[in-house]
Amino acid sequence: MIAYLTVGVDDIARAKRFYSAFLPALGYGLEEGPEGLSFALQVEPGQPPILPEFYVKPTFDGRPASAGNGSMVAFDARNQKQVRDLHAAALAAGGVDEGPPGFRDAYGPHFYVGYLRDPQGNKIALFSSDPNEPGRDG
């Protein structure tokens, strides 16, 4: 099981603006600390955390952050409309479009996805695969 994911950034304020544009709508709460941003799915008091958590932090070695070639973090949205809405919100908050929301021939008929990059260049996917919504072929 994956416990957490971390992306490195050089500008925490820009990253906060970007990730705060869509992660709260997916149920993530934000905790800020001197080491960066921690996003976690909200749980009732006394309940264990829902993994994985997502961290946005400066690099540990002090060198400039860089996006991993081939690395991507995907967030599951409730439906296709939410994918479109959150993709637009993330772009307005400083993201760069890497592929507009829609179906892709390489994936299943209900996999609806939009791709973008955060201000540091980290690749992010927002997707929905609800079989109760119209699919690519229908």
C-alpha positions in Angstrom: 0.0 0.0 0.0 1.3 3.5 -0.8 1.4 5.6 2.3 2.2 9.0 0.8 3.3 10.8 -2.3 5.6 13.9 -2.3 6.3 16.4 -5.0 9.1 18.9 -4.7 8.6 22.6 -5.4 10.6 25.7 -5.2 7.7 28.1 -4.5 5.3 26.9 -1.8 2.9 29.8 -2.2 2.4 29.1 -5.9 2.0 25.4 -5.2 -0.5 26.1 -2.4 -2.6 28.3 -4.8 -2.5 25.5 -7.4 -3.3 22.5 -5.2 -5.9 24.4 -3.1 -7.8 25.1 -6.4 -8.9 21.4 -6.6 -7.8 19.2 -3.7 -10.4 20.5 -1.2 -13.2 19.7 -3.7 -11.9 16.1 -3.6 -12.1 15.9 0.2 -8.5 16.8 1.0 -7.7 19.0 4.0 -4.6 21.1 4.1 -2.1 21.3 7.0 0.8 23.8 6.6 4.0 23.6 8.4 7.6 24.7 8.1 8.4 21.7 6.0 5.7 22.4 3.4 2.1 21.4 2.7 0.4 18.2 3.7 -2.9 17.2 2.1 -4.9 14.4 3.5 -8.4 13.0 3.1 -10.7 14.1 5.9 -11.7 11.5 8.5 -13.7 11.5 11.6 -11.8 12.1 14.9 -10.2 8.9 16.2 -10.3 7.2 12.8 -7.1 6.2 11.0 -5.9 8.3 8.1 -7.0 7.4 4.6 -3.9 6.7 2.5 -2.1 7.8 0.6 -1.5 11.4 1.8 0.0 14.0 -0.6 2.8 16.2 0.4 4.2 19.3 -1.4 7.6 20.3 0.0 10.8 22.0 -0.8 13.6 19.6 -1.8 15.4 17.9 1.0 18.9 18.4 -0.5 18.3 22.2 -1.1 18.8 21.9 -4.9 16.1 23.2 -7.3 13.1 21.0 -7.6 12.4 19.2 -10.8 9.5 17.2 -12.1 10.2 13.4 -12.6 10.1 12.4 -16.2 7.4 9.8 -16.4 6.1 10.5 -12.9 2.4 11.5 -12.4 0.0 11.7 -9.6 -3.7 10.9 -10.4 -6.6 12.1 -8.3 -10.0 10.4 -8.5 -12.9 12.8 -9.1 -16.6 12.0 -8.5 -17.7 12.4 -12.1 -16.9 13.8 -15.5 -18.2 17.3 -14.7 -16.0 17.5 -11.6 -13.0 16.5 -13.8 -13.8 19.4 -16.1 -14.5 21.9 -13.3 -11.3 21.0 -11.3 -9.1 21.0 -14.4 -10.3 24.5 -15.2 -9.8 25.6 -11.6 -6.3 24.2 -11.6 -5.4 25.9 -14.8 -6.8 29.2 -13.5 -4.6 28.7 -10.4 -1.3 28.5 -12.4 -1.4 25.1 -13.9 -0.4 24.2 -17.5 -2.7 22.1 -19.7 -1.2 18.7 -20.7 -4.4 17.3 -22.2 -7.9 18.6 -21.9 -10.6 16.5 -20.1 -12.0 13.7 -22.3 -11.7 10.1 -23.2 -8.5 8.5 -24.5 -8.5 5.6 -26.9 -5.8 3.9 -25.0 -7.9 3.5 -21.9 -11.2 1.9 -21.0 -14.5 3.3 -22.3 -15.4 5.0 -19.0 -12.0 6.4 -18.1 -12.5 10.2 -18.5 -9.3 12.2 -17.7 -7.7 15.6 -17.9 -3.9 16.2 -17.5 -2.0 19.2 -16.4 1.2 20.3 -14.8 1.6 22.2 -11.6 3.7 25.4 -11.6 6.8 23.4 -10.9 6.2 21.0 -13.8 4.9 18.0 -11.9 2.3 16.1 -13.9 -1.2 15.7 -12.4 -4.2 13.7 -13.7 -7.8 14.3 -12.7 -10.0 11.3 -13.7 -13.4 9.7 -13.3 -14.2 6.1 -14.3 -17.9 6.0 -13.3 -19.6 3.2 -15.3 -22.9 4.9 -14.8 -21.9 7.9 -16.9 -21.8 8.0 -20.7 -18.7 6.3 -22.0 -16.4 7.0 -24.9 -18.4 4.8 -27.2 -21.9 5.9 -26.2 
